[in-house]
Structures are given as structure tokens and as C-alpha cells.
Amino acid sequence: ACVRRAIEVALVREAQDDEVAHGLALIDELETTEGMSPGRSLELYCLFLLNLNEFSYLD
């Protein structure tokens, strides 16, 4: 639920199921391979979302 909501807030559109699955996989990988806490891995995922080209706004 957090991943879906993060996508929707950051990108101002409905999250696609494959995007949510990718986000969950990335968070799981950060927790298992890097030993990050769930909160820290979600925080890094949110930073990832903010760095997507789709998020960028050019005037």
C-alpha cells in the first residue's frame, strides 16, 4: 500500500501494477542484500521516484 501511494503522490497518477511490483522488489532487495530497515528502504524508494524523468517539470 505504501509503494502504490508513493507512486500516486509523486507522479500524480494511478500506479500501475507492474510499477508497484517493481517497487516492492526493490525495497525487498534493499532490505535483504543491503540490510536496510523497512523505513530506510522505503525512504530510498521515494527518492528514486523523485528522480524519475516523469517527475521532472520543465518550464
C-alpha positions in Angstrom: 0.0 0.0 0.0 2.9 2.4 0.8 4.5 1.8 -2.6 1.3 2.4 -4.5 0.5 5.5 -2.6 4.1 6.9 -3.0 3.8 6.4 -6.8 0.4 8.1 -6.9 1.6 11.1 -4.8 4.9 11.6 -6.6 3.6 11.1 -10.2 0.1 12.4 -9.7 -1.5 9.4 -11.5 -2.7 5.9 -10.7 0.1 3.4 -10.1 0.4 0.5 -12.5 0.6 -3.0 -11.0 4.0 -3.6 -12.6 5.3 -0.4 -11.1 4.1 -1.5 -7.6 5.7 -5.0 -8.1 9.0 -3.4 -9.2 8.9 -1.1 -6.2 8.2 -3.9 -3.7 11.0 -6.0 -5.3 13.5 -3.1 -5.0 12.6 -2.4 -1.4 12.9 -6.1 -0.6 16.3 -6.2 -2.2 17.5 -3.2 -0.2 16.4 -4.9 3.0 17.8 -8.3 2.2 21.1 -7.6 0.4 21.9 -4.2 2.0 20.5 -4.9 5.4 18.4 -1.7 5.4 15.4 -1.2 7.7 12.0 -1.2 6.1 11.7 2.6 6.8 15.1 3.4 5.2 14.4 1.2 2.2 11.0 2.9 1.6 12.7 6.3 2.0 15.2 5.5 -0.7 12.5 4.2 -3.0 10.7 7.6 -2.6 13.9 9.4 -3.5 14.1 7.1 -6.6 10.6 8.2 -7.5 11.5 11.9 -7.3 14.4 11.3 -9.6 12.4 9.8 -12.4 12.1 11.7 -15.6 8.4 11.5 -15.3 8.5 13.6 -12.1 10.7 16.3 -13.6 9.0 19.5 -14.5 10.5 21.8 -17.1 9.1 25.3 -17.6 
